[in-house]
Every structure is written in C-alpha cells, then in structure tokens.
Amino acid sequence: MPDANGELEQALRLQQSGNYSAAESLLREFLVTHPENQDGLHLLGLCCHAQMRQNEALKWLEEAILKAPNEAMFLANAGIVALALGDTDRADRHLQAAVSANPIHTEAYNNLALVRETQGRLDEAELLLDKAIALDAGSARAFSNRGNIRRVLGDIDGAIADYKKAIEIAPRLAAAHNGLGNAYG
C-alpha cells in the first residue's frame, strides 16, 4: 500500500509547481482511500480554486473544515473562495473564524478587510488592515489595500504613503503602482 504522507507530499509538489490537474487527479485517488484526510480535502479545494472552479473549491474546503474546524488556514482559504464567489456573508463567517482560531493570521485580517470594503464598511476595513500591518510590517498587500481604503475615505496623503511603502516592500506589486497613480490622479 502506498504511503499516505508520500502521496500528499507528491500532490503538494504538483500543486506548488502549478500542475493543478495532475495534483487534483492524485488527490481524488488519494481521497478514495483516505476520505477523512483534512489536508487532502483542503489541497483539493485549493487545486479547484486555482482552476477557477470556485463552487467546487468551496465544497472541498468546507469539507476540510468539518474535519478540522479550528484550522485557520482552511477557514481563511474558504473565506477567500467565498469572496471570489461574491458571498460576502459566508466569506465574513469563515474569515472571522480564521482570526478567532489564529489571532496573528495576517492574511486573514487582510482578506477580512476586503470583505468589509465590499460591504461598504470602510472604517472597519481600515482598522483590520492596521491590525494586519501591526502583525506583519512587511505585508505589501496590506499596505496597498489600506492605501485603497484611505484613498476612498479621502486621506490622499495617507494613501500615497501606504502605496509608497507597499512599493518599497514589493517593487513589482502592480496594485500598489496603480493605486499610487490613482491617488495622484
């Protein structure tokens, strides 16, 4: 019988190399014999998400969450997929659960801020991004996203400072360059 950890590691390598369909095939075979394996379910969800099959991705991610309800990474990824589907309430629930499960999960705060922005709750979004930046001052995406919020709120100087900081951290972050141009607009 093949080694379960070896199969998962192989699927992970395929997924990380961008070979999502091969990883998906391997994971589907793996889950026939290991249907309760939360890591396999989660990874299959990520492969579906990468292939733009969001409904199926969310199904697998939520199945993984049933097996490991306090796994912040699973919750955060389900939130991202729910947001991609336009289901802000579901995204909100998953991302809130992710930050409850792991209060230092920077990306969960960042993505929860995107949900708040979508909901028109800009002041809350800004506070969540402040938290993400406090946790990880090297998060270019958090600075860029906070710049977007500040620009919409009319704090152009704050937005420009955030975009410049994002570009300093990640010079190729197109969203920060675009935001900076719009702020000077």
Summary of the structure (lengths in Angstrom):
residues: 185
radius of gyration: 18.2
end to end distance: 62.4
largest distance: 62.4
contacts: 621
relative contact order: 0.07
helix: 79%
strand: 0%
